[in-house]
Amino acid sequence: MKILYCSTLCSHKAIAYLSKHSCEDLEGITVQKFHRLIAKGMVENGATVSTLSAPPFLGTINGSRRIKLSDDEEEGIHYHYTKLWNFSVLRHLSIAFGALRYARKWWRKRCKEKEKSFIVCDTLNISLCCGVLLSKLFSSVRFVGIMTDMPGLMVGGEKKRSLIGSITKRANLFILKQFDAYVFLTEAMNTVINKKARPYIIMEGLVDSNMQTKQRNPDKNVRNIIYAGGLYERYGIKMLIDAFRQVEGDNLRLSIYGRGAMVEDMPKYEKTDKRLKYLGLRPNDEVVEQEFKATLLVNPRPTHEEFTKYSFPSKNMEYMVSGTPLLTTALPGMPKEYYPYVFLCKEESVQGFVASLKEILSLNDEELAKRGNEAKEFVLQKKNNIAQAGRIIELIR
């Protein structure tokens, strides 16, 4: 089985190179982790995986806006990068044209070798999808779309209400209808997008199978509560902070990682409660290391927001596989099979979170460890990247 994986996925070597030359943070590190786990899982299932990658880079290299990365190979995955010119419209055109050429070349080779093959696309990368889908005019290759967000809802940030945003949404919805099969995060996505009832699976998330060997090492002196994610009031972060300030305990800490509109408010909160620490946007490996030492991990995202029907926070999967217990809301996109393995906030208000925090922190370390370990075993057995990637392969086999 040969698979062409189309997304922004780059090798670790390429990411290090781009980071060194970028004057700002690279886009989509969480997205990189998500697609890397799937690609590695496909390799573990015996597939030969090549990528067609549009580097998530918006700057210049040595003063040039022409970005050209050499092909490389890492962890059994062959990486091919589209050449691109980093000028607004020209960037998208260069990605689309490069994707069309490479996809046609890749498919012609598969036809000569008479190998079973298919193409996987990140549906939100419009430029890449346009080029790859155009290659359908010259081939009979089957396409699988992986949909991690709903066009126009901007789960990863604030809503855009511009003409360009509206055009982009319409283009994305059109592209979404062209795939032969789908991978959705939630059933609600399927209801909206898959009007022709094409084959699909629900894959709300996945975890690294290698996390089985990682062991939790909680701090014995401090009971640290961690939130890592977007700092937007609509994500419930203000509600969490206000609740934490009402929970007594000198040995308690609330550590906040991430960035967003509320970053400018963090110094104020740190002054009013010395137990609260804002640690900024840190590398994912560093955040994960702290999650293994924490007492509790929290996702306070309210359930009334429209986008919650179409999302499953990848952070919840990362939290659960750490073995540290998770407090979350009953998000519409979270299947009920998760409920026994997490702490659910029964009332989405400041007082509701105060009550939940007090109840959880009244448990001893052994009781907390038991709940966290049960969650870890659940996601490692049912949601590991090898099993989830195998489901995608079976979808199109």
PAMARMI-670187 format. One record per residue (C-alpha): chain; x, y, z. Coordinates in nm, 2 decimals. Example, Ala and Ser with C-alpha at 12.3 -4.5 7.8 and 13.67 -1.06 7.14 Angstrom:
% residues 2
pt chain A | xx 1.23 | yy -0.45 | zz 0.78 .
pt chain A | xx 1.37 | yy -0.11 | zz 0.71 .
//
This chain:
% residues 397
pt chain A | xx 0.00 | yy 0.00 | zz 0.00 .
pt chain A | xx 0.14 | yy 0.34 | zz -0.11 .
pt chain A | xx 0.00 | yy 0.66 | zz 0.05 .
pt chain A | xx 0.06 | yy 1.02 | zz -0.05 .
pt chain A | xx 0.00 | yy 1.24 | zz 0.26 .
pt chain A | xx -0.08 | yy 1.60 | zz 0.17 .
pt chain A | xx -0.06 | yy 1.86 | zz 0.45 .
pt chain A | xx 0.18 | yy 2.10 | zz 0.61 .
pt chain A | xx 0.37 | yy 1.81 | zz 0.77 .
pt chain A | xx 0.75 | yy 1.86 | zz 0.78 .
pt chain A | xx 1.03 | yy 1.65 | zz 0.91 .
pt chain A | xx 1.19 | yy 1.75 | zz 1.24 .
pt chain A | xx 1.50 | yy 1.86 | zz 1.05 .
pt chain A | xx 1.29 | yy 2.09 | zz 0.82 .
pt chain A | xx 1.10 | yy 2.24 | zz 1.12 .
pt chain A | xx 1.43 | yy 2.31 | zz 1.29 .
pt chain A | xx 1.56 | yy 2.48 | zz 0.98 .
pt chain A | xx 1.25 | yy 2.69 | zz 0.93 .
pt chain A | xx 1.24 | yy 2.79 | zz 1.29 .
pt chain A | xx 1.60 | yy 2.91 | zz 1.28 .
pt chain A | xx 1.52 | yy 3.13 | zz 0.98 .
pt chain A | xx 1.18 | yy 3.25 | zz 1.09 .
pt chain A | xx 1.12 | yy 3.59 | zz 1.26 .
pt chain A | xx 0.80 | yy 3.46 | zz 1.41 .
pt chain A | xx 0.65 | yy 3.13 | zz 1.54 .
pt chain A | xx 0.57 | yy 2.87 | zz 1.28 .
pt chain A | xx 0.21 | yy 2.80 | zz 1.21 .
pt chain A | xx 0.03 | yy 2.50 | zz 1.34 .
pt chain A | xx 0.26 | yy 2.30 | zz 1.57 .
pt chain A | xx -0.04 | yy 2.12 | zz 1.70 .
pt chain A | xx -0.14 | yy 2.03 | zz 1.35 .
pt chain A | xx 0.21 | yy 1.90 | zz 1.28 .
pt chain A | xx 0.19 | yy 1.67 | zz 1.58 .
pt chain A | xx -0.16 | yy 1.54 | zz 1.46 .
pt chain A | xx -0.05 | yy 1.46 | zz 1.11 .
pt chain A | xx 0.29 | yy 1.32 | zz 1.21 .
pt chain A | xx 0.11 | yy 1.07 | zz 1.44 .
pt chain A | xx -0.12 | yy 0.95 | zz 1.16 .
pt chain A | xx 0.17 | yy 0.92 | zz 0.91 .
pt chain A | xx 0.38 | yy 0.73 | zz 1.15 .
pt chain A | xx 0.08 | yy 0.51 | zz 1.23 .
pt chain A | xx 0.04 | yy 0.43 | zz 0.86 .
pt chain A | xx 0.40 | yy 0.32 | zz 0.84 .
pt chain A | xx 0.35 | yy 0.10 | zz 1.14 .
pt chain A | xx 0.06 | yy -0.06 | zz 0.95 .
pt chain A | xx 0.29 | yy -0.16 | zz 0.67 .
pt chain A | xx 0.22 | yy 0.13 | zz 0.43 .
pt chain A | xx 0.48 | yy 0.32 | zz 0.23 .
pt chain A | xx 0.42 | yy 0.69 | zz 0.31 .
pt chain A | xx 0.53 | yy 0.99 | zz 0.12 .
pt chain A | xx 0.43 | yy 1.34 | zz 0.20 .
pt chain A | xx 0.34 | yy 1.64 | zz -0.03 .
pt chain A | xx 0.40 | yy 1.92 | zz 0.22 .
pt chain A | xx 0.34 | yy 2.29 | zz 0.20 .
pt chain A | xx 0.58 | yy 2.43 | zz 0.46 .
pt chain A | xx 0.40 | yy 2.64 | zz 0.73 .
pt chain A | xx 0.64 | yy 2.93 | zz 0.69 .
pt chain A | xx 0.56 | yy 3.30 | zz 0.62 .
pt chain A | xx 0.90 | yy 3.47 | zz 0.63 .
pt chain A | xx 1.21 | yy 3.49 | zz 0.42 .
pt chain A | xx 1.53 | yy 3.28 | zz 0.41 .
pt chain A | xx 1.85 | yy 3.47 | zz 0.35 .
pt chain A | xx 1.64 | yy 3.76 | zz 0.23 .
pt chain A | xx 1.46 | yy 3.56 | zz -0.03 .
pt chain A | xx 1.09 | yy 3.48 | zz -0.03 .
pt chain A | xx 1.14 | yy 3.18 | zz -0.26 .
pt chain A | xx 1.13 | yy 2.88 | zz -0.03 .
pt chain A | xx 1.27 | yy 2.55 | zz -0.15 .
pt chain A | xx 1.34 | yy 2.27 | zz 0.09 .
pt chain A | xx 1.52 | yy 1.95 | zz -0.02 .
pt chain A | xx 1.34 | yy 1.62 | zz 0.00 .
pt chain A | xx 1.44 | yy 1.41 | zz 0.31 .
pt chain A | xx 1.34 | yy 1.10 | zz 0.50 .
pt chain A | xx 1.27 | yy 1.05 | zz 0.86 .
pt chain A | xx 1.11 | yy 0.76 | zz 1.07 .
pt chain A | xx 1.02 | yy 0.58 | zz 0.75 .
pt chain A | xx 0.84 | yy 0.87 | zz 0.59 .
pt chain A | xx 0.97 | yy 1.03 | zz 0.27 .
pt chain A | xx 0.91 | yy 1.41 | zz 0.27 .
pt chain A | xx 0.86 | yy 1.62 | zz -0.05 .
pt chain A | xx 0.81 | yy 1.99 | zz -0.01 .
pt chain A | xx 0.63 | yy 2.22 | zz -0.26 .
pt chain A | xx 0.84 | yy 2.52 | zz -0.38 .
pt chain A | xx 0.67 | yy 2.84 | zz -0.29 .
pt chain A | xx 0.69 | yy 3.22 | zz -0.32 .
pt chain A | xx 0.60 | yy 3.39 | zz 0.01 .
pt chain A | xx 0.38 | yy 3.66 | zz -0.14 .
pt chain A | xx 0.00 | yy 3.64 | zz -0.05 .
pt chain A | xx -0.17 | yy 3.53 | zz -0.37 .
pt chain A | xx 0.15 | yy 3.40 | zz -0.54 .
pt chain A | xx 0.21 | yy 3.17 | zz -0.23 .
pt chain A | xx -0.12 | yy 3.00 | zz -0.29 .
pt chain A | xx -0.07 | yy 2.97 | zz -0.66 .
pt chain A | xx 0.28 | yy 2.82 | zz -0.63 .
pt chain A | xx 0.16 | yy 2.57 | zz -0.38 .
pt chain A | xx -0.14 | yy 2.46 | zz -0.59 .
pt chain A | xx 0.07 | yy 2.43 | zz -0.91 .
pt chain A | xx 0.34 | yy 2.24 | zz -0.74 .
pt chain A | xx 0.09 | yy 2.01 | zz -0.58 .
pt chain A | xx -0.08 | yy 1.93 | zz -0.91 .
pt chain A | xx 0.25 | yy 1.85 | zz -1.08 .
pt chain A | xx 0.38 | yy 1.63 | zz -0.80 .
pt chain A | xx 0.05 | yy 1.44 | zz -0.75 .
pt chain A | xx 0.03 | yy 1.36 | zz -1.12 .
pt chain A | xx 0.39 | yy 1.24 | zz -1.12 .
pt chain A | xx 0.33 | yy 1.03 | zz -0.80 .
pt chain A | xx 0.02 | yy 0.87 | zz -0.95 .
pt chain A | xx 0.18 | yy 0.78 | zz -1.28 .
pt chain A | xx 0.45 | yy 0.60 | zz -1.10 .
pt chain A | xx 0.20 | yy 0.40 | zz -0.90 .
pt chain A | xx 0.02 | yy 0.31 | zz -1.22 .
pt chain A | xx 0.34 | yy 0.17 | zz -1.37 .
pt chain A | xx 0.41 | yy -0.03 | zz -1.06 .
pt chain A | xx 0.05 | yy -0.14 | zz -1.04 .
pt chain A | xx 0.04 | yy -0.08 | zz -0.66 .
pt chain A | xx -0.27 | yy -0.02 | zz -0.45 .
pt chain A | xx -0.25 | yy 0.35 | zz -0.36 .
pt chain A | xx -0.45 | yy 0.65 | zz -0.23 .
pt chain A | xx -0.40 | yy 1.01 | zz -0.14 .
pt chain A | xx -0.48 | yy 1.17 | zz 0.20 .
pt chain A | xx -0.54 | yy 1.54 | zz 0.22 .
pt chain A | xx -0.57 | yy 1.79 | zz 0.51 .
pt chain A | xx -0.90 | yy 1.95 | zz 0.38 .
pt chain A | xx -0.83 | yy 2.29 | zz 0.54 .
pt chain A | xx -0.52 | yy 2.35 | zz 0.33 .
pt chain A | xx -0.71 | yy 2.50 | zz 0.04 .
pt chain A | xx -0.41 | yy 2.57 | zz -0.19 .
pt chain A | xx -0.27 | yy 2.22 | zz -0.16 .
pt chain A | xx -0.61 | yy 2.05 | zz -0.20 .
pt chain A | xx -0.69 | yy 2.25 | zz -0.51 .
pt chain A | xx -0.37 | yy 2.13 | zz -0.68 .
pt chain A | xx -0.40 | yy 1.77 | zz -0.57 .
pt chain A | xx -0.77 | yy 1.74 | zz -0.65 .
pt chain A | xx -0.71 | yy 1.88 | zz -1.00 .
pt chain A | xx -0.49 | yy 1.57 | zz -1.06 .
pt chain A | xx -0.82 | yy 1.37 | zz -1.05 .
pt chain A | xx -0.88 | yy 1.50 | zz -1.40 .
pt chain A | xx -0.58 | yy 1.29 | zz -1.51 .
pt chain A | xx -0.62 | yy 0.98 | zz -1.29 .
pt chain A | xx -0.85 | yy 0.75 | zz -1.11 .
pt chain A | xx -0.68 | yy 0.78 | zz -0.77 .
pt chain A | xx -0.89 | yy 0.78 | zz -0.46 .
pt chain A | xx -0.88 | yy 1.07 | zz -0.22 .
pt chain A | xx -0.94 | yy 1.07 | zz 0.16 .
pt chain A | xx -1.01 | yy 1.40 | zz 0.33 .
pt chain A | xx -0.91 | yy 1.45 | zz 0.69 .
pt chain A | xx -1.12 | yy 1.73 | zz 0.84 .
pt chain A | xx -1.00 | yy 1.88 | zz 1.17 .
pt chain A | xx -1.21 | yy 2.20 | zz 1.17 .
pt chain A | xx -1.53 | yy 2.34 | zz 1.02 .
pt chain A | xx -1.47 | yy 2.61 | zz 0.75 .
pt chain A | xx -1.57 | yy 2.96 | zz 0.88 .
pt chain A | xx -1.60 | yy 2.87 | zz 1.24 .
pt chain A | xx -1.23 | yy 2.92 | zz 1.31 .
pt chain A | xx -1.21 | yy 2.69 | zz 1.61 .
pt chain A | xx -0.85 | yy 2.77 | zz 1.65 .
pt chain A | xx -0.91 | yy 3.14 | zz 1.70 .
pt chain A | xx -1.15 | yy 3.42 | zz 1.66 .
pt chain A | xx -1.42 | yy 3.44 | zz 1.39 .
pt chain A | xx -1.34 | yy 3.63 | zz 1.07 .
pt chain A | xx -1.61 | yy 3.84 | zz 0.91 .
pt chain A | xx -1.43 | yy 3.96 | zz 0.60 .
pt chain A | xx -1.51 | yy 3.92 | zz 0.23 .
pt chain A | xx -1.20 | yy 3.71 | zz 0.18 .
pt chain A | xx -1.30 | yy 3.50 | zz 0.48 .
pt chain A | xx -1.64 | yy 3.44 | zz 0.32 .
pt chain A | xx -1.49 | yy 3.35 | zz -0.02 .
pt chain A | xx -1.24 | yy 3.11 | zz 0.15 .
pt chain A | xx -1.52 | yy 2.94 | zz 0.34 .
pt chain A | xx -1.72 | yy 2.88 | zz 0.01 .
pt chain A | xx -1.42 | yy 2.75 | zz -0.17 .
pt chain A | xx -1.34 | yy 2.52 | zz 0.12 .
pt chain A | xx -1.70 | yy 2.38 | zz 0.13 .
pt chain A | xx -1.68 | yy 2.31 | zz -0.25 .
pt chain A | xx -1.35 | yy 2.13 | zz -0.21 .
pt chain A | xx -1.48 | yy 1.93 | zz 0.08 .
pt chain A | xx -1.74 | yy 1.77 | zz -0.15 .
pt chain A | xx -1.49 | yy 1.63 | zz -0.39 .
pt chain A | xx -1.34 | yy 1.36 | zz -0.17 .
pt chain A | xx -1.41 | yy 0.98 | zz -0.20 .
pt chain A | xx -1.40 | yy 0.92 | zz 0.17 .
pt chain A | xx -1.37 | yy 1.12 | zz 0.49 .
pt chain A | xx -1.22 | yy 1.13 | zz 0.84 .
pt chain A | xx -1.42 | yy 1.35 | zz 1.07 .
pt chain A | xx -1.37 | yy 1.46 | zz 1.43 .
pt chain A | xx -1.74 | yy 1.44 | zz 1.51 .
pt chain A | xx -2.06 | yy 1.30 | zz 1.38 .
pt chain A | xx -2.19 | yy 1.65 | zz 1.34 .
pt chain A | xx -1.93 | yy 1.72 | zz 1.08 .
pt chain A | xx -2.05 | yy 1.42 | zz 0.87 .
pt chain A | xx -2.41 | yy 1.55 | zz 0.89 .
pt chain A | xx -2.32 | yy 1.89 | zz 0.74 .
pt chain A | xx -2.05 | yy 1.79 | zz 0.49 .
pt chain A | xx -2.11 | yy 1.44 | zz 0.37 .
pt chain A | xx -2.44 | yy 1.49 | zz 0.18 .
pt chain A | xx -2.37 | yy 1.21 | zz -0.07 .
pt chain A | xx -2.32 | yy 0.95 | zz 0.21 .
pt chain A | xx -1.97 | yy 0.86 | zz 0.11 .
pt chain A | xx -1.76 | yy 0.63 | zz 0.33 .
pt chain A | xx -1.64 | yy 0.79 | zz 0.65 .
pt chain A | xx -1.51 | yy 0.73 | zz 1.00 .
pt chain A | xx -1.52 | yy 0.94 | zz 1.32 .
pt chain A | xx -1.17 | yy 0.99 | zz 1.46 .
pt chain A | xx -1.20 | yy 1.25 | zz 1.73 .
pt chain A | xx -0.83 | yy 1.23 | zz 1.81 .
pt chain A | xx -0.53 | yy 1.00 | zz 1.86 .
pt chain A | xx -0.23 | yy 0.95 | zz 2.10 .
pt chain A | xx 0.12 | yy 0.84 | zz 2.04 .
pt chain A | xx 0.15 | yy 0.47 | zz 2.11 .
pt chain A | xx 0.51 | yy 0.53 | zz 2.25 .
pt chain A | xx 0.36 | yy 0.71 | zz 2.55 .
pt chain A | xx 0.29 | yy 0.37 | zz 2.71 .
pt chain A | xx 0.65 | yy 0.38 | zz 2.85 .
pt chain A | xx 0.62 | yy 0.73 | zz 2.99 .
pt chain A | xx 0.55 | yy 0.75 | zz 3.36 .
pt chain A | xx 0.39 | yy 1.03 | zz 3.56 .
pt chain A | xx 0.61 | yy 1.19 | zz 3.83 .
pt chain A | xx 0.38 | yy 1.43 | zz 4.02 .
pt chain A | xx 0.53 | yy 1.71 | zz 4.24 .
pt chain A | xx 0.50 | yy 1.61 | zz 4.61 .
pt chain A | xx 0.53 | yy 1.97 | zz 4.74 .
pt chain A | xx 0.30 | yy 2.16 | zz 4.51 .
pt chain A | xx -0.04 | yy 2.07 | zz 4.37 .
pt chain A | xx -0.02 | yy 2.22 | zz 4.02 .
pt chain A | xx -0.32 | yy 2.27 | zz 3.80 .
pt chain A | xx -0.24 | yy 2.33 | zz 3.43 .
pt chain A | xx -0.42 | yy 2.49 | zz 3.14 .
pt chain A | xx -0.25 | yy 2.48 | zz 2.80 .
pt chain A | xx -0.42 | yy 2.63 | zz 2.50 .
pt chain A | xx -0.57 | yy 2.94 | zz 2.34 .
pt chain A | xx -0.61 | yy 3.23 | zz 2.58 .
pt chain A | xx -0.96 | yy 3.34 | zz 2.47 .
pt chain A | xx -1.25 | yy 3.42 | zz 2.71 .
pt chain A | xx -1.48 | yy 3.21 | zz 2.49 .
pt chain A | xx -1.25 | yy 2.91 | zz 2.57 .
pt chain A | xx -1.34 | yy 2.95 | zz 2.94 .
pt chain A | xx -1.00 | yy 3.06 | zz 3.06 .
pt chain A | xx -1.14 | yy 3.36 | zz 3.25 .
pt chain A | xx -1.40 | yy 3.15 | zz 3.42 .
pt chain A | xx -1.12 | yy 2.90 | zz 3.53 .
pt chain A | xx -0.90 | yy 3.18 | zz 3.67 .
pt chain A | xx -1.19 | yy 3.34 | zz 3.86 .
pt chain A | xx -1.28 | yy 2.99 | zz 4.00 .
pt chain A | xx -0.92 | yy 2.91 | zz 4.10 .
pt chain A | xx -0.89 | yy 3.24 | zz 4.30 .
pt chain A | xx -1.17 | yy 3.12 | zz 4.52 .
pt chain A | xx -1.01 | yy 2.79 | zz 4.61 .
pt chain A | xx -0.80 | yy 2.81 | zz 4.92 .
pt chain A | xx -0.46 | yy 2.64 | zz 4.95 .
pt chain A | xx -0.11 | yy 2.78 | zz 4.97 .
pt chain A | xx 0.03 | yy 2.48 | zz 4.80 .
pt chain A | xx -0.19 | yy 2.52 | zz 4.50 .
pt chain A | xx -0.07 | yy 2.66 | zz 4.16 .
pt chain A | xx -0.25 | yy 2.74 | zz 3.84 .
pt chain A | xx 0.00 | yy 2.73 | zz 3.55 .
pt chain A | xx -0.12 | yy 2.87 | zz 3.22 .
pt chain A | xx 0.05 | yy 2.81 | zz 2.88 .
pt chain A | xx -0.05 | yy 2.95 | zz 2.54 .
pt chain A | xx -0.13 | yy 3.28 | zz 2.37 .
pt chain A | xx -0.44 | yy 3.47 | zz 2.26 .
pt chain A | xx -0.64 | yy 3.78 | zz 2.33 .
pt chain A | xx -0.61 | yy 3.74 | zz 2.71 .
pt chain A | xx -0.23 | yy 3.75 | zz 2.72 .
pt chain A | xx -0.24 | yy 4.12 | zz 2.81 .
pt chain A | xx -0.46 | yy 4.04 | zz 3.11 .
pt chain A | xx -0.22 | yy 3.78 | zz 3.26 .
pt chain A | xx 0.01 | yy 4.03 | zz 3.46 .
pt chain A | xx -0.31 | yy 4.16 | zz 3.63 .
pt chain A | xx -0.41 | yy 3.81 | zz 3.74 .
pt chain A | xx -0.06 | yy 3.72 | zz 3.85 .
pt chain A | xx -0.05 | yy 4.03 | zz 4.08 .
pt chain A | xx -0.39 | yy 3.96 | zz 4.24 .
pt chain A | xx -0.30 | yy 3.59 | zz 4.31 .
pt chain A | xx 0.06 | yy 3.49 | zz 4.35 .
pt chain A | xx -0.03 | yy 3.13 | zz 4.30 .
pt chain A | xx -0.12 | yy 3.19 | zz 3.94 .
pt chain A | xx 0.17 | yy 3.17 | zz 3.68 .
pt chain A | xx 0.15 | yy 3.26 | zz 3.31 .
pt chain A | xx 0.43 | yy 3.08 | zz 3.13 .
pt chain A | xx 0.37 | yy 3.19 | zz 2.77 .
pt chain A | xx 0.39 | yy 2.98 | zz 2.46 .
pt chain A | xx 0.63 | yy 2.70 | zz 2.52 .
pt chain A | xx 0.75 | yy 2.41 | zz 2.31 .
pt chain A | xx 0.51 | yy 2.12 | zz 2.32 .
pt chain A | xx 0.77 | yy 1.88 | zz 2.47 .
pt chain A | xx 0.82 | yy 2.12 | zz 2.76 .
pt chain A | xx 0.45 | yy 2.15 | zz 2.83 .
pt chain A | xx 0.40 | yy 1.77 | zz 2.81 .
pt chain A | xx 0.68 | yy 1.73 | zz 3.06 .
pt chain A | xx 0.51 | yy 1.96 | zz 3.31 .
pt chain A | xx 0.18 | yy 1.78 | zz 3.25 .
pt chain A | xx 0.34 | yy 1.46 | zz 3.38 .
pt chain A | xx 0.43 | yy 1.64 | zz 3.70 .
pt chain A | xx 0.09 | yy 1.81 | zz 3.75 .
pt chain A | xx -0.19 | yy 1.72 | zz 3.99 .
pt chain A | xx -0.48 | yy 1.82 | zz 3.76 .
pt chain A | xx -0.52 | yy 1.93 | zz 3.39 .
pt chain A | xx -0.81 | yy 2.14 | zz 3.29 .
pt chain A | xx -1.01 | yy 2.22 | zz 2.98 .
pt chain A | xx -1.28 | yy 2.47 | zz 3.07 .
pt chain A | xx -1.42 | yy 2.52 | zz 2.72 .
pt chain A | xx -1.79 | yy 2.61 | zz 2.74 .
pt chain A | xx -2.03 | yy 2.38 | zz 2.55 .
pt chain A | xx -2.27 | yy 2.65 | zz 2.43 .
pt chain A | xx -2.04 | yy 2.77 | zz 2.15 .
pt chain A | xx -2.14 | yy 2.66 | zz 1.80 .
pt chain A | xx -1.80 | yy 2.52 | zz 1.71 .
pt chain A | xx -1.80 | yy 2.27 | zz 2.00 .
pt chain A | xx -2.03 | yy 2.05 | zz 1.80 .
pt chain A | xx -1.76 | yy 2.01 | zz 1.54 .
pt chain A | xx -1.45 | yy 1.98 | zz 1.75 .
pt chain A | xx -1.27 | yy 1.76 | zz 1.99 .
pt chain A | xx -0.97 | yy 1.94 | zz 2.15 .
pt chain A | xx -0.65 | yy 1.75 | zz 2.07 .
pt chain A | xx -0.53 | yy 1.88 | zz 2.41 .
pt chain A | xx -0.77 | yy 1.65 | zz 2.58 .
pt chain A | xx -0.60 | yy 1.35 | zz 2.42 .
pt chain A | xx -0.26 | yy 1.48 | zz 2.52 .
pt chain A | xx -0.39 | yy 1.54 | zz 2.88 .
pt chain A | xx -0.54 | yy 1.19 | zz 2.91 .
pt chain A | xx -0.23 | yy 1.00 | zz 2.78 .
pt chain A | xx -0.01 | yy 1.18 | zz 3.04 .
pt chain A | xx -0.19 | yy 0.98 | zz 3.32 .
pt chain A | xx -0.27 | yy 1.31 | zz 3.50 .
pt chain A | xx -0.64 | yy 1.34 | zz 3.57 .
pt chain A | xx -0.85 | yy 1.57 | zz 3.35 .
pt chain A | xx -1.13 | yy 1.81 | zz 3.44 .
pt chain A | xx -1.33 | yy 1.91 | zz 3.14 .
pt chain A | xx -1.68 | yy 2.01 | zz 3.03 .
pt chain A | xx -1.91 | yy 1.76 | zz 2.86 .
pt chain A | xx -1.83 | yy 1.89 | zz 2.51 .
pt chain A | xx -2.09 | yy 1.79 | zz 2.24 .
pt chain A | xx -1.81 | yy 1.65 | zz 2.03 .
pt chain A | xx -1.68 | yy 1.42 | zz 2.30 .
pt chain A | xx -1.83 | yy 1.07 | zz 2.28 .
pt chain A | xx -1.98 | yy 0.94 | zz 2.61 .
pt chain A | xx -1.73 | yy 0.66 | zz 2.62 .
pt chain A | xx -1.49 | yy 0.91 | zz 2.76 .
pt chain A | xx -1.70 | yy 1.01 | zz 3.05 .
pt chain A | xx -1.59 | yy 0.74 | zz 3.30 .
pt chain A | xx -1.23 | yy 0.84 | zz 3.25 .
pt chain A | xx -1.25 | yy 1.22 | zz 3.31 .
pt chain A | xx -1.38 | yy 1.45 | zz 3.58 .
pt chain A | xx -1.68 | yy 1.64 | zz 3.43 .
pt chain A | xx -1.77 | yy 1.99 | zz 3.55 .
pt chain A | xx -2.15 | yy 1.97 | zz 3.62 .
pt chain A | xx -2.22 | yy 2.34 | zz 3.60 .
pt chain A | xx -2.04 | yy 2.57 | zz 3.35 .
pt chain A | xx -2.00 | yy 2.87 | zz 3.58 .
pt chain A | xx -1.74 | yy 3.02 | zz 3.81 .
pt chain A | xx -1.91 | yy 2.85 | zz 4.11 .
pt chain A | xx -1.95 | yy 2.53 | zz 3.91 .
pt chain A | xx -1.57 | yy 2.52 | zz 3.86 .
pt chain A | xx -1.51 | yy 2.61 | zz 4.22 .
pt chain A | xx -1.72 | yy 2.32 | zz 4.33 .
pt chain A | xx -1.54 | yy 2.08 | zz 4.09 .
pt chain A | xx -1.19 | yy 2.19 | zz 4.18 .
pt chain A | xx -1.27 | yy 2.16 | zz 4.55 .
pt chain A | xx -1.41 | yy 1.81 | zz 4.51 .
pt chain A | xx -1.12 | yy 1.69 | zz 4.30 .
pt chain A | xx -0.85 | yy 1.84 | zz 4.52 .
pt chain A | xx -1.01 | yy 1.68 | zz 4.83 .
pt chain A | xx -0.91 | yy 1.34 | zz 4.68 .
pt chain A | xx -0.58 | yy 1.19 | zz 4.79 .
pt chain A | xx -0.29 | yy 1.13 | zz 4.55 .
pt chain A | xx -0.37 | yy 0.76 | zz 4.51 .
pt chain A | xx -0.73 | yy 0.83 | zz 4.41 .
pt chain A | xx -0.62 | yy 1.09 | zz 4.16 .
pt chain A | xx -0.35 | yy 0.86 | zz 4.02 .
pt chain A | xx -0.61 | yy 0.58 | zz 3.97 .
pt chain A | xx -0.84 | yy 0.81 | zz 3.76 .
pt chain A | xx -0.55 | yy 0.94 | zz 3.56 .
pt chain A | xx -0.41 | yy 0.59 | zz 3.49 .
pt chain A | xx -0.75 | yy 0.46 | zz 3.38 .
pt chain A | xx -0.77 | yy 0.75 | zz 3.13 .
pt chain A | xx -0.42 | yy 0.68 | zz 3.00 .
pt chain A | xx -0.50 | yy 0.31 | zz 2.95 .
pt chain A | xx -0.82 | yy 0.39 | zz 2.77 .
pt chain A | xx -0.67 | yy 0.62 | zz 2.51 .
pt chain A | xx -0.36 | yy 0.40 | zz 2.46 .
pt chain A | xx -0.58 | yy 0.09 | zz 2.39 .
pt chain A | xx -0.86 | yy 0.25 | zz 2.19 .
pt chain A | xx -0.71 | yy 0.57 | zz 2.04 .
pt chain A | xx -0.34 | yy 0.51 | zz 1.97 .
pt chain A | xx -0.21 | yy 0.63 | zz 1.64 .
pt chain A | xx -0.14 | yy 0.29 | zz 1.50 .
pt chain A | xx -0.50 | yy 0.17 | zz 1.55 .
pt chain A | xx -0.64 | yy 0.50 | zz 1.42 .
pt chain A | xx -0.42 | yy 0.50 | zz 1.11 .
pt chain A | xx -0.52 | yy 0.14 | zz 1.05 .
pt chain A | xx -0.89 | yy 0.25 | zz 1.04 .
pt chain A | xx -0.81 | yy 0.51 | zz 0.77 .
pt chain A | xx -0.64 | yy 0.25 | zz 0.56 .
pt chain A | xx -0.93 | yy 0.01 | zz 0.60 .
pt chain A | xx -1.17 | yy 0.29 | zz 0.50 .
pt chain A | xx -1.02 | yy 0.30 | zz 0.15 .
pt chain A | xx -0.87 | yy -0.04 | zz 0.11 .
//
